[in-house]
Amino acid sequence: MIKIAMIGSEDFCQRAAGLLDPHSDISLNPYIYQHPKEARGIVATVTPCDAILFSGSLPYQFALDELEKLQIPSVYLKQDETAIAMTLLFLSTTRHIHPNAISIDIRDPIHMRHVLNDLSHSVEGPFIYPINPLESIDPITDFHAALYRDGKTVIGVTSIHAVYERLVEYQVPAMKMIDPESNILHTIEEAKQKALYSRSKSSQIAVGLIRPLSTGDSADDEVSQLANMLHGHAAGSENGHSVFTTLGNIEKIVGTASFQKLFQKLSTKAHLAFGAGESTVEASQHAEQALSLSNHPDQFYVLDGFKQLRGPLPQKTDSIIDMQLKNPAMLKIADRTKLSPSNISKIIQFGKFRHSKQFSANDLATYMNVTRRTAERIIKKMSECGYIRIAGEEMTYKQGRPRTLYELNFPLL
């Protein structure tokens, strides 16, 4: 059974639960709010579950800070052109209301423009209020109420349940944006698939390798503490120690203060690396690969069964690099440049990470955690194949030759 916490208004939670097949392998547990802002506090009260589903982007945005503390996936119901078109169609066919007599609040007005463009450029659209997650519901309510009282509209359509209730209180005709059944069911399925993926990843067998910095160093106490922290088993070998656990246990402790404190002590005596896979043999092989990538004992890597490398930890907790390439275009780049898949993946992440398109060899070296000479060799190989081009020069603050600036010349897929 996939257990999904559902955070939304009472109406939304009831409707979503009603759409679910009684024989489904999904369990929806509702957490009801009166206002989207309450979602942040609700997340802290959610009991153990496989995923969290939000009724829209607003409660999701309010809860982002709390979600970052959790190790479970989350999704939200997206308000798209289908929802807007369905709502306008309902008002047109059942109440014979023209779009120009409607006021509507939506998160992204571009969806309305797309719908109107698809209908006809001659169709006059409704009065639109772009929702800002940081503001209160008062200006949104006043927007609908003022237009109705001035005789410019006959109804207000809102994406926020609290606004709807306020408009009803003010005796302003109102309705809630229609969430199509297909959108709700698709979002529930998305939450399920993310939960299943997270489960399969977390349950992978994992091996931690601890190799002493010198023959005189002993990290027995730290290894024992690490095994207990990971709910795992430690075993000694000629080269050091191995700790057997699961990838899920590793992910749970890496960001904790107790692990950080233990790792600081361990890093003065030994190198650490983790690997995961479908068997202890595969996990150990991945741990060896991860260990070979670490140049300093004060950082470590985790290589999972999907060949995704995380690290260097504990500095870069959100850095994930694909150690194997599946995209044909990326495989072609690796083949032509003779660079490893990990280097190609790092360069792609580097391109996505930077706000500026232009970069120097030193910028690339710093990001990839390699020497400047290594970065220059990588740039040379990619330049010869046309994947990097010279963009200009940058004068340095000190005397000397100006630094060459480069740009990536391929899609960051």
C-alpha positions in Angstrom: 0.0 0.0 0.0 1.3 3.4 -1.0 0.5 5.9 1.7 0.1 9.5 0.4 -0.5 12.5 2.7 -2.9 14.9 0.9 -2.7 18.6 2.0 -5.6 20.8 0.7 -9.0 22.3 1.3 -11.8 20.1 2.6 -13.5 20.1 -0.8 -10.4 19.1 -2.7 -9.5 16.3 -0.3 -13.1 14.9 -0.4 -13.1 15.0 -4.2 -9.7 13.4 -4.6 -10.7 10.6 -2.2 -13.9 10.0 -4.1 -12.1 9.6 -7.4 -9.8 6.9 -6.1 -10.7 3.3 -6.9 -11.7 1.5 -3.6 -9.5 -1.5 -4.6 -6.5 0.8 -5.3 -3.1 0.2 -3.7 -3.0 3.9 -2.7 -4.1 5.2 0.7 -4.9 9.0 0.8 -4.6 10.6 4.2 -6.2 14.1 4.2 -4.7 17.1 6.0 -7.1 20.0 5.7 -6.3 23.7 5.8 -8.4 26.8 5.8 -5.8 28.8 4.0 -2.8 27.7 1.8 -0.4 29.4 4.3 -1.2 26.7 6.8 0.4 24.1 4.7 3.9 24.9 6.1 2.8 24.0 9.6 0.8 21.0 8.5 3.9 19.4 6.9 5.5 19.2 10.3 2.5 17.2 11.6 2.3 14.6 8.8 2.7 11.1 10.1 5.1 8.7 8.2 4.1 8.3 4.6 5.5 7.6 1.2 4.7 10.9 -0.5 3.0 14.2 0.0 0.4 15.6 -2.5 -0.6 19.3 -2.4 -3.8 20.7 -3.8 -2.0 23.4 -5.7 1.2 25.4 -6.2 0.4 27.9 -3.5 0.4 25.5 -0.5 3.4 23.7 -2.0 5.3 27.0 -2.2 4.4 27.9 1.4 5.7 24.5 2.6 9.0 24.3 0.6 11.2 25.1 3.6 9.7 22.2 5.6 9.7 19.9 2.7 13.5 20.2 2.4 13.8 18.6 5.8 12.0 15.5 4.7 13.4 12.5 2.8 10.1 11.8 0.9 8.9 13.0 -2.6 6.2 15.6 -3.0 4.0 16.7 -5.9 1.3 19.4 -6.4 -1.8 19.7 -8.6 -0.8 21.9 -11.5 -3.3 24.5 -12.7 -3.0 24.4 -16.5 -4.9 25.4 -19.6 -7.2 22.4 -19.2 -8.5 23.6 -15.8 -9.0 27.2 -17.1 -10.7 26.0 -20.3 -13.0 23.6 -18.4 -14.0 26.4 -16.0 -14.8 28.9 -18.9 -16.7 26.1 -20.8 -18.8 25.4 -17.7 -19.7 29.1 -17.2 -20.4 29.5 -20.9 -22.6 26.4 -21.4 -24.5 26.2 -18.0 -24.8 29.9 -17.0 -24.3 31.6 -20.4 -21.7 33.9 -19.0 -19.2 35.5 -21.5 -15.5 35.5 -20.4 -15.4 39.4 -20.3 -18.0 39.3 -17.5 -15.8 37.1 -15.3 -13.0 38.0 -12.8 -10.5 35.3 -12.1 -7.4 34.9 -10.0 -4.7 32.5 -11.2 -1.1 31.8 -10.4 0.2 32.1 -14.0 -1.7 34.4 -16.4 0.1 32.9 -19.4 -2.2 29.9 -19.2 -5.2 32.2 -19.7 -3.5 33.8 -22.7 -2.9 30.4 -24.2 -6.6 29.4 -23.8 -7.8 32.7 -25.4 -5.4 32.4 -28.2 -6.6 28.9 -29.0 -10.2 30.1 -29.0 -9.9 33.2 -31.0 -8.0 36.5 -30.9 -11.3 38.3 -31.1 -12.6 36.8 -27.8 -12.4 39.3 -25.0 -10.9 37.7 -21.9 -11.9 38.0 -18.2 -10.4 40.3 -15.6 -7.2 38.6 -14.3 -5.5 38.9 -10.9 -2.1 37.2 -10.8 -1.7 35.5 -7.5 1.4 36.3 -5.4 2.1 33.6 -2.8 3.5 36.2 -0.4 0.4 38.4 -0.2 -2.8 37.9 1.9 -6.2 37.0 0.5 -7.6 40.5 1.2 -6.5 42.2 -2.1 -7.6 39.2 -4.1 -11.1 39.3 -2.4 -11.3 43.1 -2.9 -10.4 42.6 -6.6 -13.4 40.3 -7.3 -15.8 42.3 -5.0 -15.0 45.7 -6.5 -15.5 44.5 -10.1 -18.8 42.9 -9.2 -20.1 45.9 -7.4 -19.1 48.2 -10.2 -21.2 46.1 -12.6 -18.2 45.0 -14.6 -18.5 41.3 -13.8 -21.3 38.9 -12.8 -19.1 36.3 -11.1 -15.7 35.8 -9.5 -13.7 32.6 -10.2 -11.0 31.9 -7.6 -8.2 29.3 -7.2 -8.2 29.8 -3.4 -10.8 28.2 -1.2 -10.5 30.9 1.5 -11.2 33.6 -1.1 -14.3 31.7 -2.2 -15.6 31.6 1.3 -14.9 35.3 1.8 -16.7 36.2 -1.4 -19.8 34.2 -0.4 -19.7 36.0 2.9 -19.7 39.3 1.0 -22.6 38.1 -1.1 -20.5 38.2 -4.3 -21.4 35.4 -6.8 -18.4 33.2 -6.9 -17.2 29.7 -7.9 -13.9 27.8 -7.4 -11.7 26.9 -10.3 -12.6 23.5 -11.7 -9.9 20.9 -11.2 -10.4 18.3 -14.0 -10.6 14.7 -12.8 -7.9 13.7 -15.2 -5.5 16.2 -13.6 -6.2 15.0 -10.1 -5.8 11.3 -11.0 -2.6 12.1 -12.9 -1.1 13.9 -9.9 -2.1 11.0 -7.6 -0.4 8.6 -10.0 2.7 10.9 -10.2 2.9 10.8 -6.4 2.6 7.0 -6.4 5.4 6.5 -9.0 7.7 8.9 -7.2 7.0 7.0 -4.0 7.8 3.7 -5.6 11.1 5.0 -7.1 12.1 6.4 -3.7 11.3 3.1 -2.0 13.3 1.1 -4.5 16.2 3.5 -4.2 16.2 3.7 -0.4 16.0 -0.1 -0.1 19.2 -0.7 -2.1 22.0 -2.6 -0.3 24.7 -0.1 0.7 28.3 -0.6 1.7 30.5 2.0 3.5 34.3 1.7 3.1 36.5 3.2 5.7 40.2 3.2 4.8 42.8 4.5 7.3 45.0 7.4 6.3 48.1 5.6 7.6 48.9 2.2 9.0 49.0 3.6 12.6 45.6 5.1 12.5 42.7 3.3 14.2 39.1 4.3 13.7 37.5 1.3 15.5 35.4 3.5 17.8 34.2 5.8 15.0 33.3 2.8 12.7 31.3 1.2 15.6 29.4 4.5 16.1 28.8 4.8 12.4 27.4 1.3 12.1 25.1 1.9 15.0 24.0 5.2 13.5 23.2 3.4 10.2 21.5 0.5 11.9 24.0 -1.6 10.0 26.8 -4.1 10.6 30.6 -3.4 10.6 33.2 -5.9 9.5 37.0 -5.5 9.5 39.3 -6.3 6.6 43.0 -6.0 5.7 42.4 -2.6 4.1 40.2 -1.2 6.9 36.5 -1.6 7.6 33.2 -2.1 5.8 29.8 -1.1 7.1 26.7 -2.8 5.6 23.4 -1.0 5.6 20.8 0.5 3.1 20.9 3.6 0.9 17.8 4.9 2.7 19.6 4.8 6.1 22.6 6.7 4.6 20.3 9.4 3.2 18.6 9.9 6.5 21.7 10.5 8.6 24.0 12.5 6.2 22.4 15.8 7.0 22.1 15.3 10.8 24.3 17.1 13.3 25.3 13.8 15.0 26.7 12.4 11.8 28.5 15.7 11.0 30.2 15.5 14.3 31.2 11.9 13.9 32.5 12.5 10.4 34.7 15.3 11.6 36.4 12.9 14.0 36.6 10.1 11.4 38.1 12.3 8.7 41.2 12.8 10.8 41.9 9.1 10.7 40.4 7.6 7.5 38.8 8.1 4.1 35.1 7.3 3.8 32.9 6.4 0.8 29.6 4.7 0.2 28.3 2.6 -2.6 24.8 1.0 -3.3 23.4 -1.6 -5.6 21.3 -4.8 -5.9 23.9 -6.9 -4.1 26.8 -6.5 -1.7 29.2 -7.2 -4.5 27.8 -4.4 -6.7 27.5 -2.0 -3.7 31.2 -2.7 -2.7 32.3 -2.0 -6.3 30.4 1.3 -6.3 31.9 2.2 -3.0 35.4 1.6 -4.4 34.6 3.9 -7.3 33.3 6.5 -5.0 36.5 6.2 -2.8 38.7 6.7 -5.8 37.0 10.1 -6.5 37.8 11.6 -3.1 41.0 13.6 -2.9 40.5 14.7 0.6 39.5 12.8 3.8 37.2 15.7 4.8 34.8 14.9 2.0 33.2 11.7 0.7 30.9 10.5 -2.2 28.0 8.2 -2.5 27.5 6.2 -5.7 24.1 4.4 -5.9 22.8 1.5 -8.0 21.6 3.9 -10.7 25.1 5.1 -11.2 24.2 8.5 -9.7 27.0 10.1 -7.7 26.2 12.5 -4.8 28.9 14.8 -3.4 31.3 15.8 -2.4 29.6 15.5 1.0 29.0 17.1 3.4 29.6 20.3 1.4 27.3 19.6 -1.6 24.2 17.7 -0.4 22.2 18.5 -3.6 24.9 17.8 -6.2 24.0 14.6 -8.2 26.1 13.6 -11.2 25.1 10.8 -13.6 28.1 8.4 -14.0 26.6 6.8 -17.0 25.0 8.5 -20.0 21.8 7.3 -21.6 20.9 10.3 -23.8 22.2 9.6 -27.4 23.4 13.2 -27.8 25.4 13.0 -24.6 26.8 9.6 -25.6 28.0 11.2 -28.9 29.7 14.0 -27.0 31.5 11.5 -24.8 32.5 9.4 -27.7 33.9 12.3 -29.8 35.7 14.0 -27.0 36.9 10.8 -25.3 35.9 12.2 -22.0 34.3 10.0 -19.3 30.5 10.1 -18.7 31.1 11.5 -15.3 33.0 14.5 -16.7 30.3 15.1 -19.3 27.7 15.0 -16.6 29.6 17.4 -14.4 30.0 19.8 -17.3 26.2 19.7 -18.0 25.5 20.3 -14.3 28.1 23.2 -14.4 26.2 24.8 -17.3 22.9 24.5 -15.5 24.3 25.7 -12.2 25.9 29.0 -13.6 23.8 32.1 -14.0 26.4 33.5 -16.5 26.9 31.7 -19.8 30.5 32.7 -19.9 33.2 31.0 -17.7 36.9 30.6 -17.4 39.1 27.5 -17.0 39.4 28.4 -13.3 35.6 28.5 -12.9 35.3 25.0 -14.4 38.2 23.7 -12.3 36.6 24.9 -9.1 33.3 23.4 -9.9 34.7 20.0 -11.0 37.1 19.9 -8.1 40.1 19.4 -10.4 43.3 21.4 -11.1 43.3 24.2 -13.6 45.5 22.2 -16.0 43.0 19.3 -16.0 40.1 21.8 -16.7 42.1 23.3 -19.6 42.6 19.8 -21.1 38.9 19.2 -20.9 38.1 22.5 -22.5 40.7 21.8 -25.2 39.1 18.4 -26.1 35.6 19.9 -26.2 36.7 22.9 -28.2 38.3 20.7 -30.8 34.9 19.0 -31.3 33.0 22.3 -31.3 31.2 21.8 -28.0 32.9 24.7 -26.3 33.7 28.0 -28.0 35.8 31.1 -27.1 33.4 33.9 -26.0 36.0 36.6 -25.2 38.6 37.7 -22.7 38.5 39.0 -19.1 41.1 41.4 -17.7 42.4 40.3 -14.3 42.9 42.6 -11.3 46.6 41.7 -11.2 49.2 42.2 -13.9 49.4 39.5 -16.5 47.6 38.1 -19.5 43.8 38.4 -19.7 41.9 35.2 -19.0 40.0 33.5 -21.9 36.3 33.2 -21.4 34.3 30.3 -22.9 30.7 29.2 -23.6 29.2 25.8 -23.9 28.0 25.1 -27.4 25.5 22.2 -27.0 22.0 21.8 -25.5 22.0 21.1 -21.8 19.4 18.3 -22.0 
